[in-house]
């Protein structure tokens, strides 16, 4: 795929300098500055992703939100994006604090989700993969989902930004071995959030 070839030239990992583990703060995902504190903290404000192609997503929060299916009040960020893949989403950190995921999405008939893992948080290793289960509601019908997060590059230089993170994300229906519902790669840069998003092969 030409895009992936171009990506490999634009974002060259420095293997010798890649640490064995890295703490991934929420600030890296939404595009805020981080003071190095190794705990999940919630930056306040409006954060615009630094994507190089397409419309950027805008994160706003944190806010308190009542989950319509679980009845829990969650600390969330509202995320919106215009363009051909427009979306209005709400994100919350999982209870185990090792990832953040959608709890609502304006697309695909989704009413709500619970405990989804979309982007990694906390301490992760180079090359590590973790599998997560969560539920999504489509109206009153609940469906079990499985996501897999894999750290492709834990700490590397990309597009002139140091300490980038490249993550592969795969989504399936639980129990399904068919083609995944979604399969993407995300690149995050400090102070910029997501800078690149593309479909995985």
Secondary structure as the mmCIF struct_conf table of DSSP 4:
data_model
#
loop_
_struct_conf.conf_type_id
_struct_conf.id
_struct_conf.beg_label_comp_id
_struct_conf.beg_label_asym_id
_struct_conf.beg_label_seq_id
_struct_conf.end_label_comp_id
_struct_conf.end_label_asym_id
_struct_conf.end_label_seq_id
HELX_RH_AL_P HELX_RH_AL_P1 UNK A 2 UNK A 10
BEND BEND1 UNK A 11 UNK A 11
HELX_RH_3T_P HELX_RH_3T_P1 UNK A 15 UNK A 17
BEND BEND2 UNK A 20 UNK A 20
STRN STRN1 UNK A 21 UNK A 24
HELX_RH_AL_P HELX_RH_AL_P2 UNK A 26 UNK A 30
TURN_TY1_P TURN_TY1_P1 UNK A 31 UNK A 31
BEND BEND3 UNK A 39 UNK A 39
STRN STRN2 UNK A 45 UNK A 48
BEND BEND4 UNK A 52 UNK A 54
HELX_LH_PP_P HELX_LH_PP_P1 UNK A 55 UNK A 57
STRN STRN3 UNK A 58 UNK A 66
TURN_TY1_P TURN_TY1_P2 UNK A 68 UNK A 70
STRN STRN4 UNK A 73 UNK A 81
BEND BEND5 UNK A 83 UNK A 83
TURN_TY1_P TURN_TY1_P3 UNK A 84 UNK A 85
STRN STRN5 UNK A 87 UNK A 93
TURN_TY1_P TURN_TY1_P4 UNK A 95 UNK A 96
BEND BEND6 UNK A 97 UNK A 98
STRN STRN6 UNK A 99 UNK A 105
BEND BEND7 UNK A 106 UNK A 107
TURN_TY1_P TURN_TY1_P5 UNK A 108 UNK A 109
STRN STRN7 UNK A 112 UNK A 114
BEND BEND8 UNK A 115 UNK A 115
STRN STRN8 UNK A 119 UNK A 120
STRN STRN9 UNK A 122 UNK A 125
TURN_TY1_P TURN_TY1_P6 UNK A 126 UNK A 127
STRN STRN10 UNK A 129 UNK A 138
TURN_TY1_P TURN_TY1_P7 UNK A 139 UNK A 140
STRN STRN11 UNK A 141 UNK A 158
TURN_TY1_P TURN_TY1_P8 UNK A 159 UNK A 160
STRN STRN12 UNK A 161 UNK A 173
TURN_TY1_P TURN_TY1_P9 UNK A 174 UNK A 175
BEND BEND9 UNK A 178 UNK A 179
BEND BEND10 UNK A 181 UNK A 181
STRN STRN13 UNK A 182 UNK A 189
TURN_TY1_P TURN_TY1_P10 UNK A 190 UNK A 192
STRN STRN14 UNK A 193 UNK A 199
#
